[in-house]
């Protein structure tokens, strides 16, 4: 009977980690842009730029400023990620 030793987990490829980091930062930036657009369009709707009448109250609570703020905050969290570091420099 042979004894097998567990293999060490392969080290994460630094280029792969960098690509994943950049993808998440770009997604965060896109979410921030979408949040700003939602908030601006909602503000313009209150100014009645798109025609007479205000948005209904439920729309203010669901798809107005709160949604814009949620998208901005979520995007800022993703876009504010730290750069991935090599594990070899931490030892």
Phi and psi in degrees as GROMACS dihedral restraints (atoms count N, CA, C in turn):
[ dihedral_restraints ]
;  ai    aj    ak    al  type     phi  dphi    fc
    3     4     5     6     1   -97.5    20    10
    4     5     6     7     1   145.8    20    10
    6     7     8     9     1   -98.0    20    10
    7     8     9    10     1   127.1    20    10
    9    10    11    12     1  -102.6    20    10
   10    11    12    13     1   136.2    20    10
   12    13    14    15     1   -95.5    20    10
   13    14    15    16     1   140.9    20    10
   15    16    17    18     1   -66.2    20    10
   16    17    18    19     1   138.0    20    10
   18    19    20    21     1   -77.4    20    10
   19    20    21    22     1   142.3    20    10
   21    22    23    24     1   -69.8    20    10
   22    23    24    25     1   148.7    20    10
   24    25    26    27     1   -64.3    20    10
   25    26    27    28     1   136.9    20    10
   27    28    29    30     1   -63.5    20    10
   28    29    30    31     1   138.2    20    10
   30    31    32    33     1   -65.2    20    10
   31    32    33    34     1   141.7    20    10
   33    34    35    36     1   -68.4    20    10
   34    35    36    37     1   133.6    20    10
   36    37    38    39     1   -64.9    20    10
   37    38    39    40     1   124.3    20    10
   39    40    41    42     1   -60.6    20    10
   40    41    42    43     1   -36.2    20    10
   42    43    44    45     1   -67.1    20    10
   43    44    45    46     1   -38.1    20    10
   45    46    47    48     1   -66.4    20    10
   46    47    48    49     1   -41.8    20    10
   48    49    50    51     1   -62.4    20    10
   49    50    51    52     1   -40.0    20    10
   51    52    53    54     1   -65.5    20    10
   52    53    54    55     1   -43.8    20    10
   54    55    56    57     1   -62.2    20    10
   55    56    57    58     1   -42.1    20    10
   57    58    59    60     1   -64.2    20    10
   58    59    60    61     1   -42.0    20    10
   60    61    62    63     1   -59.6    20    10
   61    62    63    64     1   -48.7    20    10
   63    64    65    66     1   -63.5    20    10
   64    65    66    67     1   -38.6    20    10
   66    67    68    69     1   -61.9    20    10
   67    68    69    70     1   -46.2    20    10
   69    70    71    72     1   -65.9    20    10
   70    71    72    73     1   -36.3    20    10
   72    73    74    75     1   -65.6    20    10
   73    74    75    76     1   -43.0    20    10
   75    76    77    78     1   -65.7    20    10
   76    77    78    79     1   -39.7    20    10
   78    79    80    81     1   -62.1    20    10
   79    80    81    82     1   -42.3    20    10
   81    82    83    84     1   -61.1    20    10
   82    83    84    85     1   -41.7    20    10
   84    85    86    87     1   -65.2    20    10
   85    86    87    88     1   -38.8    20    10
   87    88    89    90     1   -65.6    20    10
   88    89    90    91     1   -39.7    20    10
   90    91    92    93     1   -64.8    20    10
   91    92    93    94     1   -38.5    20    10
   93    94    95    96     1   -63.8    20    10
   94    95    96    97     1   -41.2    20    10
   96    97    98    99     1   -64.8    20    10
   97    98    99   100     1   -42.0    20    10
   99   100   101   102     1   -63.8    20    10
  100   101   102   103     1   -40.4    20    10
  102   103   104   105     1   -63.1    20    10
  103   104   105   106     1   -40.8    20    10
  105   106   107   108     1   -65.4    20    10
  106   107   108   109     1   -40.5    20    10
  108   109   110   111     1   -65.0    20    10
  109   110   111   112     1   -43.4    20    10
  111   112   113   114     1   -60.1    20    10
  112   113   114   115     1   -46.2    20    10
  114   115   116   117     1   -65.1    20    10
  115   116   117   118     1   -41.0    20    10
  117   118   119   120     1   -67.0    20    10
  118   119   120   121     1   -42.7    20    10
  120   121   122   123     1   -64.6    20    10
  121   122   123   124     1   -38.9    20    10
  123   124   125   126     1   -65.6    20    10
  124   125   126   127     1   -40.9    20    10
  126   127   128   129     1   -62.9    20    10
  127   128   129   130     1   -42.9    20    10
  129   130   131   132     1   -64.8    20    10
  130   131   132   133     1   -33.7    20    10
  132   133   134   135     1   -65.4    20    10
  133   134   135   136     1   -36.1    20    10
  135   136   137   138     1   -68.0    20    10
  136   137   138   139     1   -29.5    20    10
  138   139   140   141     1   -81.1    20    10
  139   140   141   142     1     0.1    20    10
  141   142   143   144     1    60.9    20    10
  142   143   144   145     1    37.1    20    10
  144   145   146   147     1   -69.9    20    10
  145   146   147   148     1   -32.1    20    10
  147   148   149   150     1   -91.6    20    10
  148   149   150   151     1     8.9    20    10
  150   151   152   153     1   130.7    20    10
  151   152   153   154     1   170.4    20    10
  153   154   155   156     1   -70.8    20    10
  154   155   156   157     1   153.7    20    10
  156   157   158   159     1   102.2    20    10
  157   158   159   160     1   141.5    20    10
  159   160   161   162     1   -91.4    20    10
  160   161   162   163     1   155.7    20    10
  162   163   164   165     1   -63.2    20    10
  163   164   165   166     1   146.8    20    10
  165   166   167   168     1   -62.0    20    10
  166   167   168   169     1   160.2    20    10
  168   169   170   171     1   -60.7    20    10
  169   170   171   172     1   -39.2    20    10
  171   172   173   174     1   -66.5    20    10
  172   173   174   175     1   -31.7    20    10
  174   175   176   177     1   -69.3    20    10
  175   176   177   178     1   -33.6    20    10
  177   178   179   180     1   -62.3    20    10
  178   179   180   181     1   -38.5    20    10
  180   181   182   183     1   -78.5    20    10
  181   182   183   184     1   -27.6    20    10
  183   184   185   186     1  -102.1    20    10
  184   185   186   187     1   -52.3    20    10
  186   187   188   189     1  -115.3    20    10
  187   188   189   190     1    14.5    20    10
  189   190   191   192     1   -97.5    20    10
  190   191   192   193     1  -124.9    20    10
  192   193   194   195     1   -62.4    20    10
  193   194   195   196     1   -37.8    20    10
  195   196   197   198     1   -60.7    20    10
  196   197   198   199     1   -40.4    20    10
  198   199   200   201     1   -67.6    20    10
  199   200   201   202     1   -41.9    20    10
  201   202   203   204     1   -60.4    20    10
  202   203   204   205     1   -43.1    20    10
  204   205   206   207     1   -66.6    20    10
  205   206   207   208     1   -40.6    20    10
  207   208   209   210     1   -62.4    20    10
  208   209   210   211     1   -42.9    20    10
  210   211   212   213     1   -65.3    20    10
  211   212   213   214     1   -41.0    20    10
  213   214   215   216     1   -63.3    20    10
  214   215   216   217     1   -44.7    20    10
  216   217   218   219     1   -67.0    20    10
  217   218   219   220     1   -45.0    20    10
  219   220   221   222     1   -62.0    20    10
  220   221   222   223     1   -43.6    20    10
  222   223   224   225     1   -63.3    20    10
  223   224   225   226     1   -38.6    20    10
  225   226   227   228     1   -66.3    20    10
  226   227   228   229     1   -36.2    20    10
  228   229   230   231     1   -64.2    20    10
  229   230   231   232     1   -45.2    20    10
  231   232   233   234     1   -69.8    20    10
  232   233   234   235     1   -41.9    20    10
  234   235   236   237     1   -72.7    20    10
  235   236   237   238     1   -19.1    20    10
  237   238   239   240     1   -94.0    20    10
  238   239   240   241     1    19.4    20    10
  240   241   242   243     1   -63.8    20    10
  241   242   243   244     1   150.7    20    10
  243   244   245   246     1   -78.0    20    10
  244   245   246   247     1   156.8    20    10
  246   247   248   249     1   -66.9    20    10
  247   248   249   250     1   143.0    20    10
  249   250   251   252     1   -68.2    20    10
  250   251   252   253     1   140.2    20    10
  252   253   254   255     1  -112.3    20    10
  253   254   255   256     1   153.3    20    10
  255   256   257   258     1   -75.6    20    10
  256   257   258   259     1   137.9    20    10
  258   259   260   261     1   -67.9    20    10
  259   260   261   262     1   -23.4    20    10
  261   262   263   264     1   -70.8    20    10
  262   263   264   265     1   -25.1    20    10
  264   265   266   267     1   -81.8    20    10
  265   266   267   268     1   -16.8    20    10
  267   268   269   270     1   -84.7    20    10
  268   269   270   271     1    -8.6    20    10
